[in-house]
Amino acid sequence: MAEETQIVREAPEIEAYKLGLLKSAKALAETTPTLPTYQVAGMSPEQQQAISAGTAGIGAYLPFLQGAAGYVGGGVEQFGPQAAQRFMSPYQQQVIDESLRQINRQGDIARQNLQAQAIRSGAFGGSREGIQRAELERALSEQRNQAITGALQQGYTQALGAFEAEKNRQLQAAQAGAGIGSLMQQLGQQDVNFLFNLGQSGQRQRQAELDALRATQLQQVYQPFQNLAFLSDIYKGAPSTQMMAGTVTQPAPSPFQQFAGLATGVASGLGAAKVAGVL
């Protein structure tokens, strides 16, 4: 029985390409590629300026607050004689003097009337006239006291009102000062935040540029590997042109087969001789 051996191989040119691909892949795998480093975009000038401005603006409201505290401290002053004196009208004494002058004038008229009445009645210099004169002087004295007391009371009331009005103005000024300080602080913070956010936009843009640069450099590093993978995919899909080399091995014939073959050969030879006319 015959035995057959077959060897299937790629076409020589395809096989050569694949061997070259393996050599290139091995050489590339043995190298250590230099990968691009990560880069972080630093703060923009606007961000740095915002930080400086924010640091400098800390406590900017304190002068206003201190001024407000000074107003408030003055507002707690108690109303007393010294405070009242500052708010007394400078014309108060003139008013008192004029009131007393009018009372004394009315007193003089009353005395003259009383004396004339006593003369007409014949009681001049008597006890009755003395009593009437004493009653008149007492009434005049009460009027003087009331005039002085009323003027002082009125002055005091006016001074108290002026004192309270001044303290209210001071308190309002304190509140306004504190409000201005708070508003300035808020406006300053808004400016700082706006400037920082503006700078942050520039920082993000710079970071995006750095990331894009690294991605490009990384793509360049891996390009050879991608090229090998591309060729490998092509070779995998290429048609397999095969070569087949075969050898046939037959066993030695047995004596019977040899005899039969010999007989067949002789018979064939005789037949051919007859045809040829030899026999």
C-alpha positions in Angstrom: 0.0 0.0 0.0 1.4 3.5 -1.0 2.0 6.2 1.7 1.7 9.9 0.8 3.1 12.9 2.7 1.9 16.5 2.0 3.6 19.8 3.2 1.4 22.9 2.9 3.1 26.3 3.1 2.4 30.0 2.3 3.5 31.4 -1.0 7.2 32.4 -0.6 6.5 36.1 -1.0 3.6 36.1 1.6 5.7 34.0 4.0 8.6 36.5 3.7 6.3 39.4 4.4 5.0 37.7 7.6 8.5 36.8 8.8 9.5 40.4 8.3 6.5 41.5 10.3 7.4 39.2 13.2 11.0 40.5 13.2 9.8 44.2 13.2 7.3 43.4 16.0 10.0 41.7 18.1 12.4 44.6 17.6 9.7 47.1 18.5 8.6 45.2 21.6 12.1 45.1 22.9 12.3 48.9 22.9 11.0 51.1 25.7 9.1 54.1 24.3 9.4 57.5 25.9 5.9 58.5 26.9 5.1 62.2 27.2 4.6 63.5 30.7 1.5 65.1 32.0 1.6 68.9 32.3 -0.6 71.0 34.4 -1.4 74.6 33.4 -0.3 77.1 36.0 -2.5 79.9 37.3 -3.1 82.7 34.8 -2.0 86.3 35.5 -5.6 87.1 36.1 -6.0 84.4 38.8 -2.8 85.6 40.5 -4.0 89.2 40.4 -7.3 88.1 41.8 -5.6 86.3 44.7 -3.5 89.3 45.5 -6.5 91.6 45.3 -8.5 89.3 47.5 -5.7 89.0 50.1 -5.3 92.8 50.1 -9.0 93.4 50.5 -9.4 91.2 53.6 -10.5 93.5 56.4 -11.1 96.5 54.1 -14.4 97.0 56.0 -12.6 97.5 59.4 -12.2 101.3 59.2 -15.9 101.7 58.5 -16.7 99.3 61.3 -14.4 101.1 63.7 -16.0 104.4 62.6 -19.4 103.0 63.2 -18.3 101.7 66.6 -17.2 105.2 67.5 -20.6 106.6 66.6 -22.3 103.9 68.6 -20.0 104.6 71.5 -21.0 108.2 71.4 -24.6 107.3 71.1 -24.7 105.6 74.5 -23.8 108.9 76.3 -26.3 109.6 79.0 -28.3 112.9 78.9 -27.3 115.0 81.9 -26.5 118.5 82.9 -23.2 118.6 80.9 -24.8 117.1 77.8 -27.9 119.4 78.2 -25.7 122.5 78.5 -24.3 121.9 75.0 -27.8 121.9 73.5 -29.3 124.8 75.5 -30.3 127.8 73.5 -27.9 130.7 73.9 -30.9 133.0 74.0 -32.5 131.3 77.0 -31.2 133.8 79.6 -32.4 136.6 77.4 -35.9 135.1 77.4 -35.8 134.7 81.2 -34.6 138.3 81.7 -37.3 139.6 79.4 -40.0 137.6 81.3 -38.8 138.9 84.6 -38.7 142.4 83.3 -42.3 142.1 82.2 -43.3 140.7 85.6 -41.6 143.5 87.4 -43.2 146.0 85.2 -46.6 144.5 85.9 -45.7 144.4 89.6 -44.9 148.1 89.6 -48.2 148.9 88.0 -50.0 146.7 90.5 -48.3 148.5 93.4 -49.2 151.9 92.1 -52.8 150.8 91.7 -52.8 149.3 95.2 -51.4 152.5 96.7 -53.9 154.7 94.9 -56.8 152.5 96.0 -55.6 152.7 99.7 -55.4 156.4 99.5 -58.9 156.8 98.1 -60.2 154.5 100.8 -58.2 156.1 103.6 -56.4 152.9 104.4 -53.0 154.0 103.2 -50.3 152.8 105.5 -52.7 150.6 107.4 -52.6 146.9 108.1 -55.0 146.1 105.3 -52.7 147.8 102.8 -49.8 145.9 104.2 -51.6 142.6 103.7 -52.4 143.5 100.1 -48.8 144.5 99.4 -47.5 141.2 100.9 -50.0 139.2 98.8 -49.0 141.2 95.7 -45.3 140.5 96.3 -46.0 136.8 96.9 -47.9 136.6 93.6 -45.1 138.4 91.8 -42.5 136.1 93.3 -44.5 133.0 92.1 -44.8 134.5 88.7 -41.0 135.0 88.6 -40.4 131.5 89.7 -42.8 130.1 87.2 -41.3 132.1 84.4 -37.8 131.0 85.3 -38.8 127.3 85.9 -40.9 127.3 82.7 -38.1 128.7 80.7 -35.6 126.2 82.1 -38.0 123.3 81.6 -38.6 124.4 78.0 -34.9 124.7 77.4 -34.3 121.3 79.0 -37.0 119.7 76.9 -35.6 121.3 73.7 -32.0 120.3 74.7 -33.2 116.7 75.3 -34.8 116.6 71.9 -31.7 118.0 70.3 -29.6 115.5 72.2 -31.7 112.5 71.0 -31.7 113.9 67.5 -28.0 114.1 67.5 -27.6 110.5 68.8 -30.0 109.3 66.2 -28.0 110.9 63.5 -24.9 109.3 65.0 -26.5 105.9 65.0 -27.7 106.4 61.5 -24.3 107.4 60.4 -22.9 104.3 62.2 -25.3 102.1 60.3 -24.6 103.8 57.1 -20.8 103.5 57.6 -21.2 99.8 58.5 -23.4 99.3 55.4 -20.9 101.1 53.2 -18.1 98.9 54.6 -20.1 95.8 54.0 -21.0 96.9 50.5 -17.4 97.7 49.6 -16.4 94.3 50.8 -19.1 92.6 48.8 -18.2 94.6 45.7 -14.6 93.8 46.1 -15.3 90.1 46.4 -17.4 90.2 43.3 -14.5 91.9 41.4 -12.1 89.3 42.8 -14.4 86.4 41.8 -15.0 87.8 38.3 -11.3 88.3 37.8 -10.5 84.8 39.1 -13.1 83.2 36.9 -11.9 85.1 33.9 -8.4 83.8 34.6 -9.7 80.3 35.1 -11.1 80.3 31.6 -7.7 81.1 30.3 -6.2 78.3 32.5 -8.7 75.8 31.2 -7.8 76.8 27.6 -4.1 76.4 28.4 -4.7 73.0 30.0 -6.7 71.8 26.9 -3.8 72.8 24.7 -1.3 70.9 26.9 -3.6 67.8 26.9 -4.0 68.0 23.1 -0.2 68.3 22.8 0.3 65.2 25.0 -2.3 63.3 23.0 -0.5 64.1 19.8 2.8 63.1 21.2 1.3 59.9 22.6 -0.2 59.1 19.2 3.2 59.5 17.6 4.7 57.1 20.1 2.1 54.4 19.4 2.0 55.0 15.6 4.6 52.2 14.9 2.6 49.7 17.0 -0.6 50.7 15.1 1.2 50.3 11.8 2.2 46.8 12.7 -1.3 45.9 13.9 -2.6 47.3 10.6 -0.3 45.1 8.6 -1.1 42.1 10.7 -4.8 42.6 10.1 -4.1 42.7 6.3 -2.0 39.6 6.4 -4.7 37.8 8.3 -7.2 38.6 5.6 -4.9 37.8 2.6 -5.7 34.7 0.6 -3.5 31.7 1.4 -1.6 30.7 -1.8 -0.5 27.2 -0.9 2.3 25.1 -2.3 2.0 21.3 -2.0 5.0 19.0 -2.3 4.3 15.3 -2.1 6.2 12.0 -2.1 4.7 8.6 -2.8 6.3 5.5 -1.3 5.2 2.0 -2.6 6.0 -1.3 -0.8 8.2 -4.0 -2.6 6.0 -6.6 -4.6 5.6 -10.1 -3.3 6.9 -13.2 -5.3 3.4 -13.8 -6.5 3.0 -10.3 -7.6 6.4 -10.4 -9.3 5.5 -13.6 -11.1 2.2 -12.2 -12.2 3.8 -9.1 -13.4 6.4 -11.1 -15.2 3.8 -13.3 -16.9 1.8 -10.2 -17.8 4.9 -8.7 -19.3 5.8 -11.8 -21.2 2.2 -12.1 -22.5 2.3 -8.5 -23.6 5.6 -9.1 -25.3 4.4 -12.0 -27.2 1.3 -10.2 -28.3 3.4 -7.4 -29.5 5.7 -9.7 -31.4 2.8 -11.3 -33.1 1.5 -8.0 -34.2 4.9 -7.1 -35.5 5.1 -10.4 -37.4 8.0 -11.7 -35.6 6.3 -14.9 -34.6 
